[in-house]
């Protein structure tokens, strides 16, 4: 059996701000809010005996876009500014297909402006190619420094091959 994706977990510095970003900004809904008690050192390598976990999902299907926000009860201050830029390794970004313009507006209103670029791209349906298509994507830094990519819902990146020839438009 091929493994399926289950969820992405993000250690938060501010649980309320992270919930606001993902629920109000991206439209996910809270599906669980629980305190998990156990030996976190043995399982995750964190010296804590409990973790606060909130799971968020697509508002119409709890099996889609599952994001878990995590707060370890270990007394570590995680409110310092996270480093910017590409990580040395590990999770790089989380991509969401969304109502693009509305989501970019909502996130900006919440204080999370996106960088939006349009690239020359080709949409592949068999051998069909349309050079007039400009693929827009947006990138925003989430409240914990995670990179969140926004993709217009009408496009599936699985069916789009990008040839970045340089941005044809950039908006901040």
Sine and cosine of phi, psi and omega as CSV:
sin_phi,cos_phi,sin_psi,cos_psi,sin_omega,cos_omega
0.00,0.00,0.72,-0.69,0.04,-1.00
-0.97,0.25,0.73,-0.68,0.01,-1.00
-0.92,0.39,0.54,-0.84,0.06,-1.00
-0.93,-0.38,0.45,-0.89,0.02,-1.00
-0.94,0.35,0.70,-0.71,0.01,-1.00
-0.96,-0.29,-0.86,0.51,0.00,-1.00
-0.29,-0.96,0.22,-0.98,0.12,-0.99
-0.90,-0.44,0.74,-0.67,0.02,-1.00
-0.95,-0.32,0.68,-0.73,0.00,-1.00
-0.82,-0.57,0.83,-0.56,0.10,-1.00
-0.98,0.19,0.86,-0.50,-0.10,-0.99
-1.00,-0.09,0.47,-0.88,0.17,-0.99
-1.00,-0.01,-0.50,0.87,-0.03,-1.00
-0.60,-0.80,0.99,-0.17,-0.09,-1.00
-0.84,0.54,-0.71,0.71,-0.03,-1.00
-0.88,0.47,-0.66,0.75,0.01,-1.00
-0.92,0.39,-0.63,0.78,0.03,-1.00
-0.92,0.40,-0.66,0.75,0.06,-1.00
-0.88,0.47,-0.68,0.73,0.01,-1.00
-0.87,0.50,-0.71,0.70,0.00,-1.00
-0.87,0.50,-0.79,0.62,-0.09,-1.00
-0.97,0.24,-0.55,0.83,-0.02,-1.00
-1.00,0.08,-0.81,0.58,-0.02,-1.00
-0.97,0.26,-0.62,0.79,-0.06,-1.00
-0.99,0.17,-0.72,0.69,-0.07,-1.00
-0.97,-0.23,-0.17,0.99,0.08,-1.00
0.99,0.10,0.22,0.98,0.06,-1.00
-0.96,0.28,0.31,-0.95,0.04,-1.00
-0.86,-0.51,0.49,-0.87,0.02,-1.00
-0.97,0.24,0.80,-0.60,0.01,-1.00
-0.93,-0.36,-0.32,0.95,0.11,-0.99
-0.36,-0.93,0.48,-0.88,0.03,-1.00
-0.59,-0.81,0.96,-0.29,-0.11,-0.99
-0.59,-0.81,0.39,-0.92,0.12,-0.99
-0.98,-0.21,0.85,-0.52,0.00,-1.00
-0.96,-0.27,0.85,-0.53,-0.05,-1.00
-0.97,-0.26,0.70,-0.71,0.02,-1.00
0.25,-0.97,0.01,-1.00,-0.02,-1.00
-0.99,0.17,1.00,-0.03,-0.03,-1.00
-0.95,0.32,-0.42,0.91,0.04,-1.00
-0.89,0.46,-0.73,0.68,-0.04,-1.00
-0.92,0.39,-0.63,0.78,-0.08,-1.00
-0.99,0.11,-0.76,0.65,-0.14,-0.99
-0.91,-0.42,-0.07,1.00,-0.02,-1.00
0.98,0.21,0.32,0.95,0.00,-1.00
-0.92,-0.39,0.78,-0.63,-0.01,-1.00
-0.97,0.24,1.00,0.04,-0.02,-1.00
-0.40,-0.91,0.51,-0.86,0.05,-1.00
-0.97,-0.24,0.04,1.00,0.07,-1.00
-0.36,-0.93,0.29,-0.96,0.03,-1.00
-0.61,-0.79,0.68,-0.73,0.11,-0.99
-1.00,-0.04,0.84,-0.54,-0.05,-1.00
-0.79,-0.61,0.78,-0.62,0.09,-1.00
-0.88,-0.47,0.82,-0.57,0.04,-1.00
-0.98,-0.22,0.70,-0.71,-0.02,-1.00
-0.85,-0.52,0.54,-0.84,-0.02,-1.00
-0.51,-0.86,0.11,-0.99,0.09,-1.00
-0.84,0.55,0.65,-0.76,-0.08,-1.00
-0.90,0.43,-0.35,0.94,-0.03,-1.00
-0.95,-0.31,-0.20,0.98,-0.03,-1.00
-0.50,-0.87,0.96,-0.29,-0.07,-1.00
-0.93,0.38,-0.10,1.00,0.03,-1.00
-1.00,-0.09,0.10,1.00,-0.06,-1.00
-0.87,-0.49,0.67,-0.75,0.08,-1.00
0.84,0.54,0.74,0.67,-0.02,-1.00
-0.98,0.20,0.88,-0.48,0.05,-1.00
-0.86,-0.50,0.75,-0.66,0.04,-1.00
-0.93,-0.37,0.85,-0.53,0.06,-1.00
-1.00,-0.10,0.74,-0.67,-0.17,-0.98
-0.79,-0.61,0.67,-0.74,0.16,-0.99
-0.79,-0.61,0.93,-0.36,0.08,-1.00
-0.97,0.23,0.63,-0.78,0.03,-1.00
-1.00,-0.04,0.91,0.42,-0.07,-1.00
-0.88,-0.48,0.06,1.00,0.03,-1.00
0.97,0.22,0.08,1.00,0.00,-1.00
-0.99,0.14,0.75,-0.66,0.05,-1.00
-0.98,0.17,0.92,-0.40,0.00,-1.00
-0.95,-0.31,0.34,0.94,-0.05,-1.00
-1.00,0.01,-0.08,1.00,0.07,-1.00
-0.91,0.42,0.47,-0.88,-0.02,-1.00
-0.86,0.51,0.82,-0.57,0.03,-1.00
-0.95,0.32,0.46,-0.89,0.03,-1.00
-0.91,0.41,0.57,-0.82,0.01,-1.00
-0.99,-0.14,0.34,-0.94,0.05,-1.00
0.98,-0.20,-0.07,-1.00,-0.03,-1.00
-0.94,0.35,0.65,-0.76,0.06,-1.00
-0.95,0.32,0.41,-0.91,0.05,-1.00
-0.91,0.41,-0.55,0.84,0.06,-1.00
-0.22,-0.97,0.14,-0.99,0.04,-1.00
1.00,-0.03,-0.32,-0.95,-0.06,-1.00
-0.84,0.54,0.77,-0.64,-0.02,-1.00
-0.97,-0.24,-0.80,0.61,-0.03,-1.00
-0.47,-0.88,0.28,-0.96,0.11,-0.99
-0.86,-0.50,0.81,-0.59,-0.03,-1.00
-0.96,-0.29,0.69,-0.72,0.04,-1.00
-0.83,-0.56,0.76,-0.65,0.20,-0.98
-0.99,0.11,0.76,-0.64,-0.16,-0.99
-0.46,-0.89,0.12,-0.99,0.19,-0.98
-0.95,0.30,1.00,-0.09,-0.29,-0.96
-0.82,0.58,-0.87,0.49,-0.10,-1.00
-0.89,0.46,-0.68,0.74,0.00,-1.00
-0.90,0.43,-0.63,0.77,-0.01,-1.00
-0.94,0.35,-0.67,0.75,0.05,-1.00
-0.87,0.50,-0.67,0.74,0.03,-1.00
-0.90,0.43,-0.73,0.69,-0.02,-1.00
-0.88,0.48,-0.71,0.71,-0.01,-1.00
-0.90,0.43,-0.64,0.77,0.04,-1.00
-0.89,0.46,-0.65,0.76,0.02,-1.00
-0.90,0.43,-0.46,0.89,0.03,-1.00
-1.00,0.07,-0.02,1.00,0.01,-1.00
0.99,-0.10,0.30,0.96,-0.01,-1.00
-0.84,-0.55,0.98,0.19,0.00,-1.00
-0.94,0.34,0.67,-0.75,0.01,-1.00
-1.00,-0.08,0.49,-0.87,0.21,-0.98
-1.00,-0.06,0.85,-0.53,-0.07,-1.00
-0.91,-0.42,0.77,-0.64,0.04,-1.00
-0.76,-0.65,0.44,-0.90,0.11,-0.99
-0.89,-0.46,0.72,-0.69,-0.02,-1.00
-0.86,-0.50,0.49,-0.87,0.21,-0.98
-0.92,0.40,0.76,-0.65,0.00,-1.00
-0.62,-0.79,0.15,-0.99,0.09,-1.00
-0.74,-0.67,0.77,-0.64,0.06,-1.00
-1.00,-0.05,0.82,-0.57,-0.09,-1.00
-0.97,-0.23,0.92,-0.40,0.16,-0.99
-0.84,-0.54,1.00,-0.04,-0.15,-0.99
0.94,0.35,-0.84,-0.54,0.01,-1.00
-0.98,-0.18,0.05,1.00,-0.03,-1.00
-0.93,0.37,0.61,-0.79,0.01,-1.00
-0.61,-0.79,0.77,-0.64,0.01,-1.00
-0.85,-0.52,0.98,-0.19,-0.05,-1.00
-0.94,0.34,-0.18,0.98,-0.03,-1.00
-0.99,0.15,-0.20,0.98,-0.06,-1.00
-0.96,0.28,0.76,-0.65,0.10,-1.00
-0.92,-0.39,0.89,-0.46,-0.02,-1.00
-1.00,0.02,0.88,-0.48,0.05,-1.00
-0.99,-0.11,0.68,-0.73,0.15,-0.99
-0.70,-0.72,0.44,-0.90,0.06,-1.00
-0.80,-0.59,0.50,-0.86,0.05,-1.00
-0.74,-0.67,0.72,-0.70,0.02,-1.00
-0.69,-0.73,0.60,-0.80,0.10,-1.00
-1.00,0.09,0.83,-0.56,0.04,-1.00
-0.96,0.29,0.05,-1.00,-0.09,-1.00
-0.90,0.44,-0.32,0.95,0.01,-1.00
-0.93,-0.36,0.33,0.94,0.04,-1.00
1.00,0.08,-0.03,1.00,0.01,-1.00
-0.94,0.35,0.59,-0.81,0.02,-1.00
-1.00,0.05,0.83,-0.55,0.02,-1.00
-0.91,-0.42,0.87,-0.49,0.02,-1.00
-0.99,-0.10,0.70,-0.72,0.02,-1.00
-0.94,-0.35,0.79,-0.62,-0.03,-1.00
-0.82,-0.57,0.74,-0.68,0.04,-1.00
-0.82,0.57,0.71,-0.70,-0.10,-1.00
-0.88,0.47,-0.40,0.92,-0.02,-1.00
-0.97,0.24,-0.16,0.99,0.02,-1.00
-0.93,-0.37,0.67,-0.74,0.15,-0.99
-0.95,-0.30,0.87,-0.49,-0.03,-1.00
-0.89,0.45,-0.32,0.95,0.07,-1.00
-0.91,0.41,-0.41,0.91,-0.02,-1.00
-0.96,-0.29,0.13,0.99,-0.02,-1.00
-0.91,-0.41,0.78,-0.62,0.12,-0.99
-0.97,-0.26,0.85,-0.53,0.00,-1.00
-1.00,-0.06,0.70,-0.72,0.21,-0.98
-0.86,-0.51,0.99,-0.13,-0.04,-1.00
-0.97,0.26,0.93,-0.36,0.04,-1.00
-0.97,-0.26,0.31,0.95,-0.09,-1.00
0.96,-0.27,0.53,-0.85,-0.01,-1.00
-0.92,0.39,0.67,-0.74,0.05,-1.00
-0.99,-0.14,-0.11,0.99,0.06,-1.00
-0.23,-0.97,0.60,-0.80,0.00,-1.00
-0.62,-0.78,0.75,-0.66,-0.01,-1.00
-0.76,-0.65,0.68,-0.73,0.09,-1.00
-0.92,-0.40,0.00,0.00,0.00,0.00
